[in-house]
């Protein structure tokens, strides 16, 4: 399935990354005129930048018009951004760090797009390498027999499947992971519960904000390699935040 190209966004263009490479003396001279960080904490409480408000704003053109994400419920480190991320994985690879609640899309030049994730029980039960074999927009969801047994009142009505929509647990998009041609039953998907990002949740695999799964869906084709790590930590790259990535600049990915 070929994803629609999202609307243009000015975020994270190369000119912003150039400033990160300038000398400390130059940066010190400009500190009085620096632009605000994507997320800053003011004395009276958190201040969310206009860039992030736009990034996680409503999507009225979606098949199911998507409301804006309430960022007041979200820890700022789990908002989408570009970070320094040295790794031996090839650009275009997805790395899922279930311990630290991050998903990385590896880019050129030792960087990655980092997304916050929520991790369900299924998400903590598997690790290894897989391939995105299928992608779906507003996917259909069917609870497993175990899910129905665990929460019968909530899940039994959907034993025959739930059509895609705002209430669907898989959210706006889903990536289906296969290994050796077989379905791992592991999914990377959206969620309508933004408060769950950065947390361990009762069910599901790997969930992202709906706006983030739409962004990731548009960046990766079928055949993308996915590396799932848990019960251990990643190598310790220097994760230097640069800027929120754009919604439409696929770059070299």
KATA-V896393 format. One record per residue. N is the residue number from 0. RES is the residue in three letters. OMEGA is omega in whole degrees, -180 to 180 (NA if undefined). Layout:
n res omega
N RES OMEGA
N RES OMEGA
This chain:
n res omega
0 UNK -178
1 UNK -177
2 UNK 174
3 UNK 178
4 UNK -178
5 UNK 180
6 UNK -175
7 UNK 178
8 UNK -178
9 UNK -170
10 UNK 172
11 UNK 173
12 UNK -174
13 UNK -177
14 UNK 179
15 UNK -180
16 UNK 179
17 UNK -178
18 UNK -179
19 UNK -178
20 UNK -178
21 UNK -175
22 UNK 178
23 UNK -180
24 UNK 179
25 UNK 180
26 UNK 179
27 UNK -179
28 UNK -176
29 UNK -172
30 UNK -178
31 UNK -177
32 UNK -177
33 UNK 175
34 UNK -179
35 UNK 173
36 UNK -179
37 UNK 179
38 UNK 179
39 UNK 179
40 UNK 177
41 UNK -178
42 UNK -177
43 UNK -180
44 UNK -176
45 UNK 174
46 UNK -178
47 UNK -175
48 UNK 178
49 UNK 179
50 UNK 179
51 UNK 177
52 UNK 177
53 UNK -179
54 UNK -178
55 UNK 180
56 UNK -177
57 UNK 178
58 UNK -176
59 UNK -177
60 UNK 177
61 UNK 176
62 UNK 172
63 UNK -175
64 UNK -171
65 UNK 178
66 UNK 176
67 UNK 176
68 UNK 177
69 UNK -176
70 UNK 178
71 UNK -179
72 UNK -168
73 UNK 172
74 UNK -172
75 UNK -177
76 UNK -179
77 UNK 174
78 UNK -175
79 UNK 177
80 UNK 174
81 UNK 180
82 UNK 171
83 UNK -174
84 UNK 177
85 UNK -180
86 UNK 175
87 UNK 179
88 UNK -177
89 UNK 174
90 UNK -177
91 UNK 178
92 UNK 172
93 UNK 175
94 UNK -180
95 UNK 178
96 UNK -175
97 UNK -179
98 UNK -175
99 UNK 175
100 UNK 176
101 UNK 169
102 UNK -179
103 UNK 168
104 UNK -172
105 UNK 178
106 UNK 174
107 UNK 170
108 UNK 177
109 UNK 179
110 UNK 177
111 UNK 167
112 UNK -178
113 UNK 178
114 UNK 171
115 UNK -180
116 UNK 165
117 UNK -174
118 UNK 177
119 UNK -179
120 UNK 178
121 UNK -180
122 UNK -180
123 UNK -172
124 UNK -177
125 UNK 173
126 UNK -179
127 UNK -180
128 UNK 179
129 UNK -179
130 UNK 173
131 UNK -177
132 UNK -179
133 UNK 177
134 UNK 180
135 UNK 173
136 UNK -178
137 UNK -172
138 UNK 172
139 UNK -179
140 UNK 176
141 UNK 180
142 UNK 178
143 UNK 176
144 UNK 180
145 UNK 179
146 UNK 178
147 UNK 179
148 UNK -178
149 UNK -179
150 UNK -173
151 UNK -178
152 UNK -178
153 UNK -169
154 UNK -177
155 UNK 179
156 UNK -178
157 UNK -179
158 UNK 179
159 UNK 178
160 UNK 177
161 UNK 178
162 UNK 178
163 UNK -180
164 UNK -176
165 UNK -179
166 UNK -178
167 UNK -177
168 UNK -180
169 UNK 175
170 UNK -170
171 UNK -178
172 UNK 174
173 UNK 172
174 UNK -175
175 UNK -174
176 UNK 179
177 UNK 179
178 UNK -178
179 UNK 179
180 UNK -179
181 UNK -180
182 UNK 177
183 UNK -172
184 UNK 179
185 UNK -177
186 UNK 166
187 UNK -169
188 UNK 179
189 UNK 177
190 UNK 174
191 UNK 180
192 UNK -175
193 UNK 179
194 UNK -176
195 UNK -180
196 UNK -176
197 UNK -176
198 UNK 170
199 UNK -176
200 UNK -169
201 UNK -176
202 UNK 179
203 UNK 180
204 UNK -180
205 UNK -177
206 UNK 176
207 UNK 168
208 UNK 179
209 UNK 179
210 UNK 180
211 UNK 179
212 UNK 175
213 UNK 179
214 UNK -180
215 UNK 179
216 UNK -179
217 UNK -176
218 UNK -173
219 UNK 176
220 UNK 169
221 UNK -175
222 UNK 179
223 UNK 176
224 UNK 177
225 UNK 177
226 UNK -179
227 UNK 180
228 UNK 169
229 UNK -175
230 UNK 179
231 UNK -178
232 UNK 173
233 UNK 168
234 UNK -171
235 UNK 177
236 UNK 175
237 UNK -175
238 UNK -179
239 UNK -179
240 UNK 178
241 UNK -178
242 UNK 173
243 UNK 178
244 UNK 180
245 UNK 176
246 UNK -171
247 UNK -177
248 UNK -176
249 UNK 178
250 UNK -177
251 UNK -176
252 UNK NA
